[in-house]
Amino acid sequence: MVRLHEHPFTAGLADGTLPEAAFRHYLVQDYLFLIEFARAVRACGLQIAAAERYARGRVRLSAILDVEMNPTSSFVRAGV
């Protein structure tokens, strides 16, 4: 098994040799994953009865949307 930091994608990303097409593909896939992941977290949050657990779910959803999705969607919209 190849270690994560030795994987060709990770190594290419780190040293700047990753083909642009591979990076674009990664960004699109990451964006699509984040959309579905946010939906799944939201669906789970809707099922949580206790207000405290629901509040934690909202914080996690906000982190996904604000921290993860915003930079990725900016790249996608910019056509990177």
LOGUMI-123347 format. One record per atom (N, C-alpha, C, CB): residue in three letters; atom name; y negated, x negated, z. Coordinates in nm, 3 decimals, always signed. Each point is the difference from the previous one (the first is absolute). Glycine has a CB too. Example, Ala and Ser with C-alpha at 12.3 -4.5 7.8 and 13.67 -1.06 7.14 Angstrom:
2
    aa   at        py        px        pz
   ALA    N    +0.569    -1.319    +0.780
   ALA   CA    -0.119    +0.089    +0.000
   ALA    C    -0.120    -0.090    +0.000
   ALA   CB    +0.117    +0.189    +0.125
   SER    N    -0.222    -0.154    -0.197
   SER   CA    -0.119    -0.082    +0.006
   SER    C    -0.109    +0.077    +0.073
   SER   CB    +0.063    -0.118    -0.215
//
This chain:
80
    aa   at        py        px        pz
   MET    N    +0.119    -0.084    +0.000
   MET   CA    -0.119    +0.084    +0.000
   MET    C    -0.125    -0.088    +0.000
   MET   CB    +0.125    +0.184    +0.122
   VAL    N    -0.215    -0.155    -0.213
   VAL   CA    -0.123    -0.078    -0.010
   VAL    C    -0.095    +0.042    +0.110
   VAL   CB    +0.028    -0.025    -0.250
   ARG    N    -0.087    -0.073    +0.316
   ARG   CA    -0.098    +0.032    +0.103
   ARG    C    -0.122    +0.062    -0.067
   ARG   CB    +0.083    -0.189    +0.148
   LEU    N    -0.149    +0.278    -0.076
   LEU   CA    -0.113    +0.072    -0.056
   LEU    C    -0.106    -0.093    -0.056
   LEU   CB    +0.045    +0.183    +0.160
   HIS    N    -0.079    -0.288    -0.087
   HIS   CA    -0.106    -0.090    -0.048
   HIS    C    +0.046    -0.087    -0.115
   HIS   CB    -0.095    -0.001    +0.230
   GLU    N    +0.225    +0.000    -0.258
   GLU   CA    +0.053    -0.077    -0.114
   GLU    C    +0.023    +0.087    -0.123
   GLU   CB    +0.107    -0.156    +0.163
   HIS    N    -0.125    +0.286    -0.148
   HIS   CA    +0.022    +0.092    -0.112
   HIS    C    -0.103    -0.031    -0.110
   HIS   CB    +0.093    +0.180    +0.156
   PRO    N    -0.052    -0.177    -0.284
   PRO   CA    -0.093    -0.034    -0.108
   PRO    C    -0.130    +0.082    +0.000
   PRO   CB    +0.199    -0.064    -0.132
   PHE    N    -0.190    +0.193    +0.167
   PHE   CA    -0.121    +0.082    +0.004
   PHE    C    -0.095    -0.050    +0.107
   PHE   CB    +0.131    +0.198    -0.082
   THR    N    -0.079    -0.217    +0.203
   THR   CA    -0.082    -0.045    +0.111
   THR    C    -0.057    -0.139    -0.026
   THR   CB    +0.137    +0.139    +0.156
   ALA    N    -0.052    -0.228    -0.207
   ALA   CA    -0.046    -0.136    -0.030
   ALA    C    -0.107    +0.002    -0.109
   ALA   CB    +0.225    -0.090    +0.065
   GLY    N    -0.206    +0.170    -0.169
   GLY   CA    -0.099    +0.010    -0.107
   GLY    C    -0.130    +0.059    +0.047
   GLY   CB    +0.185    +0.023    -0.161
   LEU    N    -0.176    +0.074    +0.250
   LEU   CA    -0.120    +0.060    +0.057
   LEU    C    -0.076    -0.103    +0.083
   LEU   CB    +0.112    +0.226    +0.003
   ALA    N    -0.037    -0.305    +0.074
   ALA   CA    -0.063    -0.100    +0.087
   ALA    C    -0.063    -0.115    -0.077
   ALA   CB    +0.165    +0.060    +0.173
   ASP    N    -0.098    -0.105    -0.279
   ASP   CA    -0.053    -0.118    -0.070
   ASP    C    -0.079    +0.033    -0.126
   ASP   CB    +0.192    -0.125    +0.090
   GLY    N    -0.210    +0.255    -0.116
   GLY   CA    -0.083    +0.041    -0.113
   GLY    C    +0.068    -0.001    -0.135
   GLY   CB    -0.185    -0.086    +0.128
   THR    N    +0.318    +0.074    -0.129
   THR   CA    +0.071    -0.004    -0.128
   THR    C    +0.067    +0.133    -0.035
   THR   CB    +0.037    -0.242    +0.038
   LEU    N    -0.055    +0.343    +0.047
   LEU   CA    +0.060    +0.130    -0.027
   LEU    C    -0.064    +0.060    -0.125
   LEU   CB    +0.047    +0.034    +0.247
   PRO    N    +0.033    +0.007    -0.344
   PRO   CA    -0.058    +0.062    -0.119
   PRO    C    -0.081    +0.125    +0.036
   PRO   CB    +0.193    -0.089    -0.137
   GLU    N    -0.303    +0.108    +0.066
   GLU   CA    -0.087    +0.114    +0.029
   GLU    C    +0.074    +0.132    -0.013
   GLU   CB    -0.194    -0.134    -0.081
   ALA    N    +0.282    +0.144    -0.017
   ALA   CA    +0.076    +0.125    -0.019
   ALA    C    +0.086    +0.030    +0.123
   ALA   CB    +0.002    -0.040    -0.249
   ALA    N    +0.056    -0.062    +0.309
   ALA   CA    +0.082    +0.020    +0.120
   ALA    C    -0.087    +0.049    +0.116
   ALA   CB    +0.161    -0.179    -0.078
   PHE    N    -0.280    +0.122    +0.091
   PHE   CA    -0.091    +0.041    +0.107
   PHE    C    -0.046    +0.144    -0.021
   PHE   CB    -0.075    -0.238    +0.029
   ARG    N    +0.043    +0.274    -0.152
   ARG   CA    -0.041    +0.137    -0.031
   ARG    C    +0.112    +0.098    +0.033
   ARG   CB    -0.153    -0.086    -0.183
   HIS    N    +0.275    +0.050    +0.143
   HIS   CA    +0.115    +0.086    +0.028
   HIS    C    +0.016    +0.018    +0.152
   HIS   CB    +0.114    -0.078    -0.212
   TYR    N    -0.128    -0.030    +0.286
   TYR   CA    +0.010    +0.007    +0.146
   TYR    C    -0.108    +0.094    +0.056
   TYR   CB    +0.093    -0.235    +0.005
   LEU    N    -0.217    +0.222    -0.052
   LEU   CA    -0.108    +0.084    +0.051
   LEU    C    +0.026    +0.149    -0.026
   LEU   CB    -0.159    -0.190    -0.037
   VAL    N    +0.205    +0.221    -0.083
   VAL   CA    +0.029    +0.140    -0.033
   VAL    C    +0.112    +0.052    +0.089
   VAL   CB    -0.075    -0.037    -0.238
   GLN    N    +0.181    -0.041    +0.252
   GLN   CA    +0.113    +0.043    +0.082
   GLN    C    -0.040    +0.015    +0.146
   GLN   CB    +0.156    -0.114    -0.158
   ASP    N    -0.238    +0.021    +0.208
   ASP   CA    -0.046    +0.007    +0.138
   ASP    C    -0.085    +0.125    +0.020
   ASP   CB    +0.005    -0.251    +0.017
   TYR    N    -0.093    +0.281    -0.112
   TYR   CA    -0.085    +0.117    +0.007
   TYR    C    +0.084    +0.128    +0.003
   TYR   CB    -0.182    -0.125    -0.122
   LEU    N    +0.281    +0.134    +0.034
   LEU   CA    +0.086    +0.119    -0.004
   LEU    C    +0.080    +0.013    +0.129
   LEU   CB    +0.015    -0.020    -0.248
   PHE    N    +0.034    -0.092    +0.300
   PHE   CA    +0.073    +0.002    +0.127
   PHE    C    -0.089    +0.050    +0.113
   PHE   CB    +0.142    -0.190    -0.080
   LEU    N    -0.266    +0.139    +0.086
   LEU   CA    -0.090    +0.038    +0.108
   LEU    C    -0.034    +0.149    -0.004
   LEU   CB    -0.093    -0.231    -0.003
   ILE    N    +0.079    +0.287    -0.117
   ILE   CA    -0.024    +0.144    -0.011
   ILE    C    +0.115    +0.078    +0.061
   ILE   CB    -0.135    -0.038    -0.209
   GLU    N    +0.256    +0.002    +0.170
   GLU   CA    +0.118    +0.072    +0.051
   GLU    C    +0.023    -0.025    +0.148
   GLU   CB    +0.101    -0.015    -0.227
   PHE    N    -0.127    -0.108    +0.271
   PHE   CA    +0.017    -0.034    +0.141
   PHE    C    -0.099    +0.080    +0.084
   PHE   CB    +0.080    -0.232    -0.060
   ALA    N    -0.205    +0.243    +0.013
   ALA   CA    -0.100    +0.078    +0.072
   ALA    C    +0.042    +0.146    +0.007
   ALA   CB    -0.180    -0.159    -0.075
   ARG    N    +0.236    +0.211    -0.032
   ARG   CA    +0.048    +0.139    +0.001
   ARG    C    +0.113    +0.018    +0.102
   ARG   CB    -0.064    +0.023    -0.242
   ALA    N    +0.154    -0.119    +0.246
   ALA   CA    +0.111    +0.008    +0.095
   ALA    C    -0.050    -0.006    +0.144
   ALA   CB    +0.151    -0.107    -0.169
   VAL    N    -0.245    +0.018    +0.196
   VAL   CA    -0.055    -0.010    +0.135
   VAL    C    -0.071    +0.129    +0.037
   VAL   CB    -0.027    -0.249    -0.026
   ARG    N    -0.049    +0.305    -0.070
   ARG   CA    -0.069    +0.127    +0.025
   ARG    C    +0.100    +0.112    +0.027
   ARG   CB    -0.189    -0.075    -0.148
   ALA    N    +0.296    +0.080    +0.070
   ALA   CA    +0.101    +0.103    +0.021
   ALA    C    +0.062    -0.012    +0.139
   ALA   CB    +0.048    +0.004    -0.246
   CYS    N    -0.023    -0.126    +0.287
   CYS   CA    +0.054    -0.021    +0.135
   CYS    C    -0.101    +0.043    +0.105
   CYS   CB    +0.140    -0.192    -0.084
   GLY    N    -0.266    +0.157    +0.058
   GLY   CA    -0.106    +0.036    +0.095
   GLY    C    -0.013    +0.150    +0.016
   GLY   CB    -0.119    -0.207    -0.061
   LEU    N    +0.141    +0.282    -0.047
   LEU   CA    -0.009    +0.145    +0.008
   LEU    C    +0.111    +0.060    +0.086
   LEU   CB    -0.107    +0.000    -0.225
   GLN    N    +0.216    -0.073    +0.238
   GLN   CA    +0.113    +0.050    +0.078
   GLN    C    -0.008    -0.038    +0.147
   GLN   CB    +0.136    -0.015    -0.206
   ILE    N    -0.230    -0.068    +0.241
   ILE   CA    -0.009    -0.048    +0.138
   ILE    C    -0.077    +0.102    +0.084
   ILE   CB    +0.008    -0.241    -0.078
   ALA    N    +0.055    +0.286    +0.183
   ALA   CA    -0.062    +0.104    +0.083
   ALA    C    -0.099    -0.058    +0.101
   ALA   CB    +0.207    +0.136    -0.029
   ALA    N    -0.175    -0.247    +0.088
   ALA   CA    -0.084    -0.055    +0.106
   ALA    C    -0.128    -0.058    -0.059
   ALA   CB    +0.204    -0.050    +0.139
   ALA    N    -0.318    +0.085    -0.083
   ALA   CA    -0.129    -0.044    -0.052
   ALA    C    -0.013    -0.152    +0.003
   ALA   CB    -0.100    +0.215    +0.078
   GLU    N    +0.153    -0.280    +0.022
   GLU   CA    -0.012    -0.145    +0.010
   GLU    C    +0.075    -0.068    -0.114
   GLU   CB    -0.021    +0.018    +0.250
   ARG    N    +0.142    +0.027    -0.278
   ARG   CA    +0.077    -0.059    -0.109
   ARG    C    -0.065    +0.030    -0.134
   ARG   CB    +0.209    +0.022    +0.135
   TYR    N    -0.266    +0.096    -0.150
   TYR   CA    -0.070    +0.036    -0.123
   TYR    C    -0.121    -0.091    -0.021
   TYR   CB    +0.077    +0.239    +0.024
   ALA    N    -0.150    -0.265    +0.084
   ALA   CA    -0.117    -0.088    -0.009
   ALA    C    +0.040    -0.139    -0.045
   ALA   CB    -0.114    +0.132    +0.180
   ARG    N    +0.225    -0.184    -0.128
   ARG   CA    +0.047    -0.133    -0.044
   ARG    C    +0.037    +0.003    -0.147
   ARG   CB    +0.085    -0.048    +0.232
   GLY    N    -0.024    +0.158    -0.277
   GLY   CA    +0.034    +0.013    -0.141
   GLY    C    -0.123    +0.001    -0.088
   GLY   CB    +0.203    +0.126    +0.065
   ARG    N    -0.309    -0.060    -0.019
   ARG   CA    -0.125    +0.002    -0.077
   ARG    C    -0.060    -0.139    -0.009
   ARG   CB    -0.041    +0.235    +0.073
   VAL    N    +0.049    -0.313    +0.035
   VAL   CA    -0.051    -0.137    -0.002
   VAL    C    +0.079    -0.083    -0.100
   VAL   CB    -0.071    +0.019    +0.241
   ARG    N    +0.202    -0.003    -0.243
   ARG   CA    +0.083    -0.073    -0.096
   ARG    C    -0.032    +0.041    -0.143
   ARG   CB    +0.182    -0.017    +0.172
   LEU    N    -0.199    +0.147    -0.195
   LEU   CA    -0.035    +0.048    -0.133
   LEU    C    -0.134    -0.056    -0.044
   LEU   CB    +0.132    +0.210    +0.042
   SER    N    -0.227    -0.212    +0.049
   SER   CA    -0.132    -0.056    -0.031
   SER    C    +0.013    -0.148    -0.035
   SER   CB    -0.109    +0.167    +0.154
   ALA    N    +0.193    -0.238    -0.081
   ALA   CA    +0.018    -0.143    -0.029
   ALA    C    +0.059    -0.019    -0.139
   ALA   CB    +0.033    -0.047    +0.244
   ILE    N    +0.060    +0.132    -0.281
   ILE   CA    +0.060    -0.010    -0.133
   ILE    C    -0.106    +0.027    -0.106
   ILE   CB    +0.224    +0.071    +0.090
   LEU    N    -0.298    +0.038    -0.073
   LEU   CA    -0.098    +0.039    -0.101
   LEU    C    -0.119    -0.094    -0.006
   LEU   CB    +0.072    +0.235    +0.032
   ASP    N    -0.123    -0.276    +0.084
   ASP   CA    -0.122    -0.081    +0.002
   ASP    C    +0.026    -0.148    -0.019
   ASP   CB    -0.098    +0.169    +0.148
   VAL    N    +0.201    -0.220    -0.080
   VAL   CA    +0.024    -0.144    -0.003
   VAL    C    +0.085    -0.041    -0.120
   VAL   CB    -0.016    -0.004    +0.248
   GLU    N    +0.122    +0.078    -0.273
   GLU   CA    +0.092    -0.038    -0.107
   GLU    C    -0.041    +0.054    -0.137
   GLU   CB    +0.179    -0.006    +0.171
   MET    N    -0.210    +0.135    -0.175
   MET   CA    -0.018    +0.063    -0.130
   MET    C    -0.134    -0.032    -0.066
   MET   CB    +0.148    +0.181    +0.080
   ASN    N    -0.255    -0.192    -0.003
   ASN   CA    -0.131    -0.024    -0.060
   ASN    C    -0.005    -0.128    -0.083
   ASN   CB    -0.100    +0.122    +0.191
   PRO    N    +0.142    -0.237    -0.138
   PRO   CA    -0.004    -0.121    -0.084
   PRO    C    +0.091    +0.011    -0.122
   PRO   CB    -0.051    -0.133    +0.204
   THR    N    +0.170    +0.190    -0.184
   THR   CA    +0.093    +0.013    -0.112
   THR    C    -0.057    +0.092    -0.107
   THR   CB    +0.192    -0.040    +0.156
   SER    N    -0.246    +0.155    -0.115
   SER   CA    -0.054    +0.093    -0.099
   SER    C    -0.123    -0.059    -0.069
   SER   CB    +0.088    +0.192    +0.134
   SER    N    -0.164    -0.276    -0.064
   SER   CA    -0.114    -0.066    -0.063
   SER    C    +0.047    -0.092    -0.111
   SER   CB    -0.128    +0.012    +0.216
   PHE    N    +0.236    -0.086    -0.192
   PHE   CA    +0.056    -0.087    -0.103
   PHE    C    +0.048    +0.082    -0.119
   PHE   CB    +0.068    -0.166    +0.176
   VAL    N    +0.002    +0.276    -0.146
   VAL   CA    +0.056    +0.082    -0.108
   VAL    C    -0.113    +0.061    -0.083
   VAL   CB    +0.203    +0.051    +0.141
   ARG    N    -0.306    +0.003    -0.074
   ARG   CA    -0.113    +0.058    -0.073
   ARG    C    -0.074    -0.104    -0.082
   ARG   CB    -0.023    +0.171    +0.179
   ALA    N    +0.017    -0.295    -0.129
   ALA   CA    -0.070    -0.107    -0.071
   ALA    C    +0.084    -0.053    -0.116
   ALA   CB    -0.118    -0.060    +0.212
   GLY    N    +0.242    +0.103    -0.220
   GLY   CA    +0.085    -0.044    -0.110
   GLY    C    +0.056    -0.139    +0.018
   GLY   CB    -0.132    +0.144    -0.145
   VAL    N    +0.145    -0.186    +0.273
   VAL   CA    +0.055    -0.133    +0.025
   VAL    C    +0.146    -0.004    -0.037
   VAL   CB    -0.163    -0.036    +0.184
//
